[in-house]
Amino acid sequence: MFDASERRGAAIEPREIKQESNALLRITWGDGQVCEYSAPQLRRACPCAQCVNEWTGQRVLKADAVSEDLAINDLQIVGRYALNFRWSDGHETGIYSFRYLRGLCDRNQEAPVG
């Protein structure tokens, strides 16, 4: 069985990163997969130490604490491996690796509908 977290190469290399609006990010991956991420979805998945307990891995940030009106104020590429967001709620410490972002997309597509 192939685990999405083990992906390498084109699957985790973005071909295009486009902020469609202040609330929507679209990434086209090197393997052709297109993933859309809403600002609240990304903020709720923030991997930083303020949002996830470093020792236990337990999420500290409560999903209902993130407004549906949250916006992406700024987006920066970190090296050749990640993105950093500055959110309208003032948070800006999360580094979202391309591997992590692809994993979020793959999990969302596998989620049951309805």
RASULNOR-V593990 format. One record per residue. N is the residue number from 1. RES is the residue in three letters. PSI is psi in radians with two decimals (999 if undefined). Layout:
n: {N | N}
res: {RES | RES}
psi: {PSI | PSI}
//
This chain:
n: {1 | 2 | 3 | 4 | 5 | 6 | 7 | 8 | 9 | 10 | 11 | 12 | 13 | 14 | 15 | 16 | 17 | 18 | 19 | 20 | 21 | 22 | 23 | 24 | 25 | 26 | 27 | 28 | 29 | 30 | 31 | 32 | 33 | 34 | 35 | 36 | 37 | 38 | 39 | 40 | 41 | 42 | 43 | 44 | 45 | 46 | 47 | 48 | 49 | 50 | 51 | 52 | 53 | 54 | 55 | 56 | 57 | 58 | 59 | 60 | 61 | 62 | 63 | 64 | 65 | 66 | 67 | 68 | 69 | 70 | 71 | 72 | 73 | 74 | 75 | 76 | 77 | 78 | 79 | 80 | 81 | 82 | 83 | 84 | 85 | 86 | 87 | 88 | 89 | 90 | 91 | 92 | 93 | 94 | 95 | 96 | 97 | 98 | 99 | 100 | 101 | 102 | 103 | 104 | 105 | 106 | 107 | 108 | 109 | 110 | 111 | 112 | 113 | 114}
res: {MET | PHE | ASP | ALA | SER | GLU | ARG | ARG | GLY | ALA | ALA | ILE | GLU | PRO | ARG | GLU | ILE | LYS | GLN | GLU | SER | ASN | ALA | LEU | LEU | ARG | ILE | THR | TRP | GLY | ASP | GLY | GLN | VAL | CYS | GLU | TYR | SER | ALA | PRO | GLN | LEU | ARG | ARG | ALA | CYS | PRO | CYS | ALA | GLN | CYS | VAL | ASN | GLU | TRP | THR | GLY | GLN | ARG | VAL | LEU | LYS | ALA | ASP | ALA | VAL | SER | GLU | ASP | LEU | ALA | ILE | ASN | ASP | LEU | GLN | ILE | VAL | GLY | ARG | TYR | ALA | LEU | ASN | PHE | ARG | TRP | SER | ASP | GLY | HIS | GLU | THR | GLY | ILE | TYR | SER | PHE | ARG | TYR | LEU | ARG | GLY | LEU | CYS | ASP | ARG | ASN | GLN | GLU | ALA | PRO | VAL | GLY}
psi: {2.39 | 2.18 | 2.25 | -0.50 | -0.23 | 0.04 | 2.56 | 2.95 | -2.41 | -0.56 | -0.48 | 0.29 | 2.02 | 2.38 | -0.64 | 2.37 | 2.08 | 2.16 | 1.80 | -0.61 | -3.07 | -0.07 | 0.10 | 2.27 | 2.39 | 2.29 | 2.23 | 2.08 | 2.81 | -0.44 | 0.12 | -0.23 | 2.33 | 2.25 | 2.38 | 2.43 | 2.27 | 2.67 | -0.85 | -0.68 | -0.83 | -0.75 | -0.71 | -0.40 | 0.20 | 2.24 | 0.11 | 2.93 | -0.36 | -0.43 | -0.35 | 2.25 | 2.13 | -0.52 | -0.67 | -0.35 | 0.03 | 2.36 | 2.20 | -0.66 | 2.19 | 2.29 | -0.68 | -0.11 | -0.19 | 2.09 | 2.53 | -0.28 | 0.11 | 2.51 | 2.73 | 1.93 | -0.55 | 2.68 | 2.26 | 2.50 | 2.34 | 1.95 | -2.36 | 0.42 | -0.10 | 2.98 | 2.64 | 2.36 | 2.56 | 2.01 | 2.76 | -0.27 | 0.08 | -0.21 | 2.45 | 0.34 | -0.12 | 2.33 | 1.99 | 1.77 | 2.69 | -0.65 | -0.77 | -0.79 | -0.72 | -0.69 | -0.71 | -0.76 | -0.84 | -0.72 | -0.69 | -0.60 | -0.41 | -0.24 | 2.45 | 2.52 | 2.41 | 999}
//
